[in-house]
């Protein structure tokens, strides 16, 4: 991994980090895959903050530690661009816009008892998201898929993901199989092998089950979301399982309907899906609850990236861990492709949606236009479509 920017350029780098991640926080619709795709376009293609190989290695590392992958990638990119202040700014500026949008929706939900209608907006935005993710997969694939065997392994991951195989099993399974096989083939080499120490089972530091209908307190709310942020892997659907166990079953603070509405808000707003915590925190504890729940669920990501970044370069230098990282990168790309297939199924619902997606992809390939403009254009198409319907 590259080092942070020299001190003489730090102020400019901090301004860049602030501006880029604030914009991404307001425009990264479509979940983690879309946010990662937009970061790849912005930081690798347009600004060249990191090389394609560095980006996929960072993505691999973010995939194998707990917490929201896209947020951890933003934190990591912020660090590499502007050092420790950039680490904080990258994450905060990516999270804050989504948190504010979700906070406004939570207020409307509590005040009026329902969510604002956004169907028209996402009719036009989702095909653009499909195009953004497709371009990122193509660009990342040219770096990650270096052989026919790698292509076959990636295709197998896509198939297993669509069949419902556990995401974590695919990530670690691909990493271990590829890493160990390459290590066995190269055993004659005397190069030292570094095996990173496993992360502690953070979840054991917190109580796993609480009695039902526990009286509400802000402190318990914070530590509940801190525990979830420290142990949860995967998509918003995995997050749903953790949230239901703690907040509906164990604590009795939410109903199933409120939880599903909270997950829906996290899915259709820009930025990290984990801002679902903001919505839930507001429902059960008002503004203080929203802020504490948000801080709790995202704090472990900052700590884990800060802890792992000094060892990241050694993961690529050592023969075994480098091969494991390659396998994880192949699996991560396969998972993105699987998500793309699911997004396409839901987004490309009629000929106009296909035209929007293909047009956005052609513009991205030919002109490399900032994807935020395409998101805005897609929203306008959705507005016009329903206004004229």
C-alpha positions in Angstrom: 0.0 0.0 0.0 1.1 3.6 -0.6 1.9 5.9 2.2 -0.2 8.9 3.1 0.5 12.2 1.3 3.5 14.3 2.3 2.8 17.1 4.9 3.3 19.9 2.4 0.2 18.7 0.5 -1.9 17.7 3.5 -4.2 20.7 3.5 -5.1 20.3 -0.1 -5.5 16.5 0.4 -7.9 17.1 3.3 -10.0 19.4 1.2 -10.1 16.8 -1.6 -11.1 14.1 0.8 -13.8 16.2 2.3 -15.3 17.3 -1.1 -15.2 13.8 -2.7 -16.7 11.9 0.1 -19.4 14.4 0.9 -20.5 14.2 -2.8 -20.3 10.4 -2.7 -22.4 10.4 0.5 -25.1 12.3 -1.3 -25.1 10.3 -4.6 -24.0 6.7 -3.9 -27.4 5.1 -4.4 -27.7 1.4 -4.8 -26.0 -0.2 -1.8 -22.4 -1.2 -1.2 -21.6 -2.4 -4.7 -22.7 0.9 -6.2 -20.7 2.9 -3.7 -17.6 0.8 -4.3 -18.0 1.2 -8.0 -18.3 5.0 -7.7 -15.1 5.0 -5.5 -13.3 3.0 -8.1 -14.3 5.4 -10.8 -13.4 8.5 -8.8 -10.2 7.5 -7.0 -8.6 5.1 -9.5 -9.7 6.3 -12.9 -10.3 10.1 -12.5 -8.1 11.2 -9.6 -5.5 8.3 -9.5 -5.1 8.4 -5.8 -4.3 4.7 -5.8 -3.4 2.1 -8.5 -6.0 -0.5 -9.6 -4.1 -3.2 -7.7 -4.0 -1.1 -4.5 -7.7 -0.5 -4.8 -8.6 -4.2 -5.1 -6.3 -5.1 -2.3 -8.0 -2.5 -0.1 -11.4 -3.9 -1.1 -10.2 -7.4 -0.2 -9.1 -6.3 3.3 -12.4 -4.3 3.8 -14.3 -7.4 2.9 -12.8 -9.7 5.5 -13.2 -7.4 8.6 -16.5 -6.8 10.2 -18.6 -3.8 9.4 -19.8 -2.0 6.3 -17.4 -2.6 3.4 -18.0 0.6 1.5 -17.6 2.8 4.6 -14.4 1.0 5.5 -13.1 1.6 2.0 -13.9 5.3 2.3 -12.0 5.4 5.6 -9.0 3.6 4.1 -8.9 5.8 1.0 -9.1 8.9 3.2 -6.1 7.7 5.2 -4.0 7.0 2.1 -4.8 10.4 0.7 -4.4 12.5 3.8 -3.1 10.5 6.8 -4.9 10.2 10.1 -7.1 13.3 9.7 -8.1 11.9 6.3 -9.0 8.6 7.9 -11.6 10.4 10.1 -12.7 12.8 7.4 -13.2 10.1 4.7 -15.5 8.1 6.9 -17.4 11.0 8.5 -18.0 12.8 5.2 -19.2 9.6 3.6 -21.6 8.8 6.5 -22.9 12.3 7.4 -25.0 13.0 4.2 -26.8 9.7 4.5 -27.3 10.1 8.2 -28.9 13.5 7.6 -31.2 12.2 4.9 -32.2 9.3 7.0 -32.7 11.6 10.0 -35.1 13.7 8.0 -37.0 10.6 6.8 -37.2 9.3 10.4 -38.7 12.6 11.5 -41.3 12.4 8.8 -42.0 8.7 9.7 -42.5 9.5 13.4 -44.5 12.7 12.6 -46.8 11.3 9.9 -46.6 7.5 10.3 -45.3 6.7 6.8 -42.4 7.0 4.4 -42.4 9.6 1.6 -43.1 8.2 -1.8 -39.8 7.7 -3.8 -40.8 5.2 -6.4 -40.6 7.7 -9.2 -37.0 8.7 -8.2 -35.6 5.1 -8.1 -37.2 4.1 -11.4 -34.6 6.3 -13.1 -31.7 6.0 -10.7 -31.5 2.2 -10.4 -30.7 1.6 -14.1 -27.9 4.2 -13.8 -26.6 2.3 -10.8 -26.6 -0.9 -12.8 -24.4 0.8 -15.4 -22.0 2.1 -12.8 -21.6 -1.3 -11.2 -21.2 -3.0 -14.5 -18.4 -0.6 -15.6 -16.6 -1.1 -12.2 -16.7 -4.9 -12.5 -15.2 -4.6 -16.0 -12.4 -2.3 -14.8 -11.7 -4.3 -11.6 -11.9 -7.6 -13.5 -9.0 -6.6 -15.8 -6.8 -6.3 -12.6 -8.1 -9.3 -10.6 -8.8 -11.9 -13.3 -5.3 -12.6 -14.5 -5.9 -16.2 -15.8 -8.6 -18.4 -17.2 -8.6 -20.3 -13.9 -9.3 -17.0 -12.0 -12.2 -16.3 -14.4 -13.6 -19.8 -13.7 -13.2 -19.3 -10.0 -15.0 -15.9 -10.2 -17.9 -17.4 -12.2 -18.2 -20.2 -9.6 -18.5 -17.6 -6.8 -21.3 -15.8 -8.8 -23.2 -19.1 -9.2 -22.8 -20.1 -5.6 -23.9 -16.6 -4.4 -27.0 -16.7 -6.5 -27.8 -20.1 -5.1 -27.7 -18.6 -1.6 -24.3 -19.7 -0.3 -23.1 -17.7 2.7 -21.1 -14.6 1.6 -18.5 -15.0 4.3 -18.0 -18.6 3.4 -17.3 -17.6 -0.2 -14.9 -14.9 0.7 -12.8 -16.9 3.1 -13.2 -20.2 1.2 -11.8 -18.7 -2.0 -9.0 -17.0 -0.2 -7.9 -20.1 1.7 -8.3 -22.5 -1.3 -6.3 -20.2 -3.6 -3.8 -19.2 -1.0 -3.0 -22.7 0.2 -2.8 -24.2 -3.3 -0.4 -21.5 -4.5 1.7 -22.0 -1.3 1.9 -25.7 -1.8 3.0 -25.2 -5.4 5.8 -22.9 -4.2 7.0 -24.8 -1.2 10.5 -25.2 -2.7 10.9 -21.5 -2.2 12.6 -20.4 1.0 10.7 -17.0 1.1 9.3 -16.4 4.6 5.6 -16.6 5.0 3.8 -14.2 7.2 0.4 -15.2 8.5 -1.6 -12.4 10.1 -3.0 -12.9 13.5 -6.7 -13.5 13.6 -8.9 -10.8 14.9 -10.3 -11.5 18.4 -13.9 -12.5 18.7 -15.1 -9.1 19.4 -18.6 -10.3 19.9 -17.6 -12.1 23.1 -16.8 -8.8 24.7 -20.5 -7.9 24.8 -23.5 -9.7 26.2 -25.2 -11.8 23.5 -28.8 -11.9 24.8 -30.9 -9.7 27.0 -34.3 -10.2 28.5 -37.3 -9.1 26.5 -38.9 -5.7 27.1 -35.8 -4.1 28.7 -36.3 -0.5 29.8 -34.9 1.9 27.2 -31.7 3.7 27.9 -29.3 5.7 25.6 -26.3 3.9 27.0 -27.7 0.4 26.2 -28.8 1.7 22.8 -25.2 2.8 22.1 -23.6 -0.5 23.2 -26.1 -2.6 21.3 -25.2 -0.9 18.1 -21.5 -0.9 19.0 -21.7 -4.7 19.3 -23.5 -5.0 16.0 -21.0 -2.9 14.2 -18.2 -4.9 15.7 -19.4 -8.4 14.6 -21.7 -8.1 11.6 -20.6 -9.1 8.1 -22.5 -8.9 4.8 -25.4 -7.0 3.3 -28.4 -5.2 4.7 -30.2 -8.5 4.9 -27.5 -9.9 7.3 -27.9 -6.6 9.3 -31.6 -7.3 9.4 -31.1 -10.6 11.3 -28.8 -8.9 13.9 -31.2 -6.0 14.4 -34.2 -8.2 14.8 -32.6 -10.5 17.3 -31.4 -7.6 19.5 -34.1 -4.9 19.1 -37.3 -6.8 18.5 -36.8 -10.1 20.3 -34.3 -9.4 23.1 -35.0 -5.7 24.0 -38.6 -5.3 22.7 -37.9 -1.7 21.6 -39.2 -2.2 18.0 -41.9 -4.0 16.1 -41.2 -6.1 13.0 -43.0 -3.5 10.8 -40.8 -0.7 12.2 -37.7 -2.7 11.6 -38.6 -3.5 8.0 -39.3 0.2 7.3 -35.9 1.0 8.8 -34.2 -1.4 6.5 -36.1 0.0 3.5 -34.8 3.5 4.3 -31.3 2.2 4.5 -31.6 0.5 1.2 -33.1 3.4 -0.9 -31.1 6.3 0.6 -27.6 7.1 -0.7 -24.4 6.2 1.3 -23.9 3.3 3.7 -26.8 0.9 4.3 -25.8 0.9 8.0 -27.4 4.3 8.5 -30.5 2.2 9.2 -29.1 2.7 12.8 -29.9 6.4 12.5 -33.5 5.7 11.7 -34.0 3.1 14.5 -32.2 5.4 17.0 -34.5 8.3 16.2 -37.6 6.1 16.5 -36.7 4.8 20.0 -34.7 7.7 21.4 -35.2 10.9 19.4 -32.2 12.9 18.1 -29.8 11.7 20.9 -30.7 8.1 20.1 -30.1 8.7 16.4 -26.7 10.2 17.0 -25.6 7.5 19.5 -26.9 4.6 17.4 -25.0 6.0 14.3 -21.8 6.5 16.3 -22.1 3.0 17.8 -22.5 1.1 14.6 -19.8 2.9 12.7 -17.1 3.3 15.4 -15.7 -0.2 15.1 -15.0 0.4 11.3 -12.7 3.3 12.2 -10.9 1.3 14.9 -10.5 -1.8 12.7 -9.1 0.2 9.7 -6.7 2.1 12.0 -5.5 -1.1 13.5 -5.1 -3.1 10.3 -3.6 -0.5 8.0 0.1 -0.8 9.4 0.1 -4.5 8.4 -1.7 -4.1 5.0 1.5 -3.8 2.9 2.9 -7.0 4.5 -0.2 -8.9 3.3 0.8 -8.3 -0.3 4.6 -8.9 0.3 4.3 -12.3 1.8 3.7 -15.3 -0.5 0.9 -17.0 1.4 -1.1 -13.9 2.4 -0.6 -12.4 -1.0 -2.2 -15.5 -2.6 -5.0 -15.5 0.0 -5.7 -11.8 -0.8 -5.9 -12.7 -4.5 -8.5 -15.3 -3.8 -10.5 -12.9 -1.6 -10.3 -10.3 -4.4 -11.7 -12.9 -6.9 -14.5 -13.7 -4.5 -15.3 -10.0 -3.9 -15.5 -9.4 -7.6 -17.8 -12.4 -8.0 -20.0 -11.1 -5.2 -20.3 -7.7 -7.0 -21.3 -9.5 -10.2 -23.9 -11.5 -8.3 -25.3 -8.2 -6.8 -25.3 -6.7 -10.3 -27.5 -9.6 -11.5 -29.9 -9.0 -8.7 -29.9 -5.2 -9.2 -30.6 -5.7 -12.9 -33.5 -8.0 -12.2 -35.2 -5.3 -10.1 -34.1 -2.2 -12.1 -34.5 -3.1 -15.7 -38.2 -3.5 -15.7 -39.1 -2.1 -19.2 -37.5 -0.9 -22.4 -37.0 2.7 -21.1 -35.1 1.4 -18.1 -32.9 -0.7 -20.5 -32.3 2.4 -22.6 -31.3 4.5 -19.5 -28.9 1.7 -18.3 -27.2 1.2 -21.7 -27.0 4.9 -22.4 -25.4 5.5 -19.0 -22.9 2.7 -19.6 -22.0 4.1 -23.0 -21.4 7.6 -21.5 -19.2 6.1 -18.7 -17.1 4.2 -21.2 -16.7 6.9 -23.8 -16.6 10.1 -21.7 -15.8 9.0 -18.1 -18.3 11.5 -16.9 -18.7 12.0 -13.1 -21.3 9.4 -12.1 -23.1 12.0 -9.9 -24.4 13.7 -13.1 -25.7 10.4 -14.4 -27.5 9.8 -11.1 -29.1 13.2 -11.3 -30.1 12.6 -15.0 -31.6 9.2 -14.0 -33.7 10.8 -11.3 -34.9 13.4 -13.8 -35.9 10.6 -16.2 -37.9 8.9 -13.4 -39.6 12.2 -12.6 -40.6 12.8 -16.2 -41.7 9.2 -16.7 -44.2 9.4 -13.8 -45.3 12.9 -14.5 -46.3 11.9 -18.1 -47.8 8.5 -17.1 
